[in-house]
Amino acid sequence: MRTARRYLAREIYRSSSVVLLALIGLFTFFALIEELDDVGSKFSLLNLFYLEALALPTRLYDLLPIGLLIGAILALASLAQRNELVILRVSGVSGIRLLINLWIITIPLVIGAFAISEYLTPAAEIKSSEAKLMLTGRADGARFYSGYWFKEGDGVHSTRVININRLLSGGQVEGVTLYELNADQELRSFSQAKSGRFSDGELILTDVTQLRIDDKAVQALANATAPTQPLTNLEHLDTHVFATTLTAERLIARVLTPERMSLVTLIDYIDYLQDNNLQTDRQVVAMWRKLAYPFTLLVMITIAAPISFMQTRRGGVGGKVFVGILLGVGFFMLNQLALNVGMLSKWAPWVTALVPNLAAWALALGALLLMENQHNLQRFRQRSLSSPA
């Protein structure tokens, strides 16, 4: 069976690679056509090609499930058309055993997808966001035109709002603005720094201009009384250090959308949001969907099995591929629908991530078991009809 598994793996990997190349090329072509209007004197065609190259890891990660489904159907249907699957079945390999071998074949793809998700996609997304900001003046993800915004504090004792214009490597930042508020959400200090560095739970600012507001300022303004001493104090500092819960990893997490973060970074960022009483619904759902992604690949190969096995004597590879595309698109739409409905209805995150996969897996497995026991069901039906009432 090991030799047969290697042969199946070679056929599936080859077909899936061809399908993925075709899908990535198609989607990249459509993206290039869509962005051609932005090409001009400041944004050249070479810049557009560079941005699309940075989008390739993300596109590969998104298209891998549907590519595996279509590629597996192509490979298995071709084997069935050449009666090679029949030979396996005659030699004593049951449909369930063949499906288990298909799951084993999928394991390297799961490992590869995990590596892409944890390392390649986050790095490419960061470069793409910064490059798009520099070339076009806009960026995807959590980057606003005014920079990146962070909040610290529980809102009960004190709150600090941090604005960073630019993120650099190694925890380095440029253009930092700090707003420090008291328990009543009143501004107490305003600081601007040209650069800074996050290190060991501290933010070290350099070339700082700091404006401190006296605690009596609000009362003096409310009573419209002339102060006896200045209510503000402006000073310039060479360096200013204060404790912070932000880290270099959390800065990187802010650049990416939750779906594009690595799992470790996403979990750490969720902890940061919870500690500062910020909303975490989208991040938690994204975490569960990343955990469910390997199971999605197993679902795709499970769907491909009964489609490829049916009507093996008649061939019909094109028809099977068409059915596979419809099922793949339908599964994708079901996943998106579950995500949107789950977010609106406040479903548990694991429900929106796992239920569509479990439903599709159960249906595909049930169809395979039905095909596997089709002859036994027919015999049982004939015996039931022939038996005297």
DAMOFEN-V441157 format. One record per residue. N is the residue number from 1. D_CENTER is the distance of its C-alpha to the mean C-alpha in Angstrom with 2 decimals. Layout:
n d_center
N D_CENTER
N D_CENTER
This chain:
n d_center
1 36.12
2 34.45
3 35.79
4 34.55
5 31.06
6 31.00
7 32.27
8 29.66
9 26.88
10 28.35
11 28.59
12 25.08
13 23.48
14 25.72
15 25.06
16 21.28
17 21.43
18 23.65
19 21.52
20 18.32
21 20.48
22 21.87
23 18.66
24 17.15
25 20.59
26 20.87
27 17.69
28 18.54
29 22.05
30 21.13
31 19.05
32 22.09
33 24.43
34 22.60
35 22.69
36 26.27
37 27.79
38 26.53
39 28.40
40 31.56
41 33.59
42 30.96
43 27.95
44 29.05
45 27.89
46 27.18
47 24.77
48 22.96
49 22.79
50 21.44
51 18.51
52 17.75
53 18.06
54 15.43
55 13.02
56 13.88
57 11.48
58 8.40
59 10.72
60 11.74
61 8.53
62 8.23
63 12.00
64 12.73
65 13.34
66 15.63
67 17.18
68 18.03
69 19.53
70 21.71
71 22.63
72 23.68
73 25.71
74 27.39
75 28.29
76 29.52
77 31.35
78 33.09
79 34.16
80 35.44
81 37.32
82 39.01
83 39.89
84 38.15
85 36.27
86 39.66
87 41.07
88 38.41
89 39.13
90 42.89
91 42.58
92 41.38
93 37.58
94 36.41
95 33.41
96 31.70
97 32.43
98 31.09
99 27.83
100 27.57
101 28.06
102 25.28
103 22.94
104 24.31
105 23.70
106 19.97
107 19.64
108 19.59
109 16.74
110 14.75
111 15.78
112 14.96
113 11.38
114 11.12
115 12.88
116 10.77
117 7.53
118 9.93
119 12.24
120 12.11
121 8.86
122 9.35
123 13.00
124 12.81
125 10.84
126 13.54
127 16.27
128 15.25
129 15.27
130 18.60
131 20.06
132 19.39
133 20.99
134 23.92
135 24.51
136 23.95
137 24.22
138 20.88
139 17.34
140 13.87
141 11.85
142 14.30
143 17.15
144 20.26
145 23.41
146 25.05
147 22.48
148 20.23
149 21.43
150 21.53
151 23.62
152 25.45
153 27.99
154 28.52
155 30.45
156 33.55
157 35.12
158 33.49
159 30.45
160 29.27
161 27.18
162 26.07
163 25.35
164 24.39
165 24.95
166 23.45
167 21.43
168 22.82
169 22.27
170 23.65
171 23.34
172 25.67
173 25.56
174 27.83
175 29.19
176 28.82
177 30.17
178 30.77
179 31.93
180 33.42
181 34.42
182 36.72
183 36.56
184 37.85
185 35.06
186 37.72
187 37.10
188 38.84
189 37.82
190 36.15
191 35.31
192 34.23
193 33.67
194 33.26
195 31.09
196 29.83
197 28.30
198 26.35
199 28.02
200 28.64
201 27.83
202 29.77
203 29.35
204 32.21
205 33.09
206 35.67
207 37.99
208 37.51
209 39.27
210 39.42
211 40.95
212 41.98
213 43.15
214 45.97
215 45.54
216 48.49
217 47.04
218 45.69
219 48.98
220 51.03
221 49.23
222 49.48
223 53.23
224 53.83
225 55.88
226 56.48
227 55.00
228 57.45
229 54.94
230 51.80
231 48.76
232 46.37
233 46.37
234 44.85
235 44.60
236 43.10
237 41.68
238 41.03
239 38.37
240 36.90
241 34.98
242 33.41
243 31.22
244 27.59
245 24.65
246 22.33
247 21.52
248 20.31
249 17.02
250 16.58
251 17.52
252 14.77
253 12.24
254 13.88
255 13.26
256 9.46
257 7.55
258 6.22
259 2.48
260 4.05
261 6.56
262 8.34
263 9.41
264 12.84
265 12.14
266 10.15
267 13.16
268 15.59
269 14.36
270 14.70
271 18.18
272 19.04
273 18.28
274 20.29
275 23.09
276 23.47
277 23.40
278 20.35
279 18.15
280 15.23
281 14.48
282 11.16
283 10.02
284 11.65
285 10.18
286 6.54
287 8.36
288 10.19
289 7.68
290 6.49
291 10.28
292 11.07
293 9.33
294 12.56
295 14.66
296 13.28
297 14.76
298 17.92
299 18.10
300 18.05
301 20.85
302 22.69
303 22.73
304 24.01
305 26.88
306 29.04
307 28.55
308 29.79
309 32.62
310 34.13
311 37.23
312 37.40
313 41.00
314 40.30
315 37.48
316 35.51
317 32.53
318 31.68
319 31.79
320 29.52
321 26.90
322 27.23
323 26.79
324 23.71
325 22.15
326 23.13
327 21.69
328 18.35
329 18.18
330 19.51
331 16.96
332 14.09
333 16.11
334 16.79
335 13.19
336 12.71
337 16.16
338 15.58
339 12.67
340 14.99
341 18.09
342 16.79
343 15.89
344 19.31
345 21.23
346 19.90
347 19.21
348 18.24
349 14.47
350 15.22
351 17.05
352 14.35
353 12.09
354 15.07
355 17.84
356 16.80
357 16.21
358 19.48
359 21.35
360 20.55
361 21.32
362 24.54
363 25.68
364 25.21
365 26.93
366 29.64
367 30.28
368 30.67
369 33.03
370 34.97
371 35.46
372 36.41
373 39.08
374 40.21
375 43.60
376 44.20
377 43.46
378 45.88
379 48.53
380 48.12
381 48.46
382 51.56
383 53.13
384 52.53
385 54.20
386 57.08
387 57.89
388 60.79
389 60.02
